[in-house]
Amino acid sequence: MTKACFITLEGGEGVGKTTNVNFITTQLDAANIPWIKTREPGGTPLAEAIRNLLLASEAETPCHLTELLLMFAGRAQHLDQVIRPALAQGIWVVCDRFTDASYAYQGGGRGQSEVTLALLENLVHQDLQPDLTLLLDMPVEAASKRVDSRGQQRDRFEQEQLAFFQRVREGYLNRAHQHPLRFRVVDASLSLAEVKAQVLGYLQPLLNDALTASSAP
């Protein structure tokens, strides 16, 4: 059994993560690689219930620390029930957001300390990290217009001010700078075809490695 890869897509609201998650899974299908796709917060019934608490705009607003702890509580369940079992079975995992989102949103956006984030990261998933993290990056004003174009009610995070999303963007870019071996920054402001070309270029080495491993005697 060849090693399964853990791929995460990160970025602010409106940058096209869902579209590119689906694009990646079509590439895995073409390469005959088994996969699951999932998301954070969420991924299991319990974690999805936590997601609903976190995103509800009409509910009691959690304080910043509560929000952070709920994120990692859902992540612990997600890892235990979905991510680790899939990887152990040789199934690739494609996840819409993971712990880097906590560093960007709760760290950059909310001002929670990196010391606290690192403590929770080590507690919840220790040395498990994505094999590839694609950061879809674009100016926050343009991304906000994309969210508006959906014509849907904004959730609690989407209702934040542009200054919040600018801090989130800076948090993501800082995280990419800190972890250059697994991060690849994609210019999400380009056309969809150009964005997909970038994504495929970054995904291809993993696909090539999988092909080489599967053909080895």
C-alpha positions, 0 to 999 in steps of 0.5 A: 500500500502506497502512502496516502497524502493529506492535502489541505486548502486554505484561504479567506472567504470567497477565494474558491476553496470548494471549487478547487477541492472538487478539481483536485478530486477529479485529478485523483480519480484520473490517477486511480487514487482513492480519496475522501473530501472533508472540511473544517470545522466539521467532517463528523456529525459531532464536529458538524454540530460544533460548526453550526454553533460557530457559524450561527449569526443569531446564537450567543456569540462565543468569546474568542477563547471559546471559539478557539477551543471549539475549533480544536474540539471539532478537529480532535473528533475529525482526526479521530473519526475521519482523517487518521483512519483514512490515511491509515487505510491508504486513502488520500484526504482532501480537506477544506481548511485545517489547523492553519485556518485557526492560526489565521482566523483565531490567531491573526483575526482574533488575536489569540497567541501563537503560544496557545495555538501551538499548544493546542496543535500539539495536543490535538494532532501532534506531528501529523501535518498536511503533505501539501497545503494550498493557500488560495490568496487574493485581495480581501475586497475582491473576495468579499465581492465574490461572497456577495455575488452568491446571494446567500445570507452571510454566516457569523464569520462572513459578516466580519469587517474587511479589517478582520479579513485583512488580518486573516490574510496576513495570518495565512501569508505569515503561516506560509512563510513559516512553513515553506516546504508544505505551503504553496500560494495560489493566486486566486484572483486569476481566471478559474483556468489559471487557478486550476493550472497553478493547483495542478502544477503543485499537485503533480509532484504528489501524483507522480510520486504515487504513480512511481510507488504503485509501479514499483516491483 
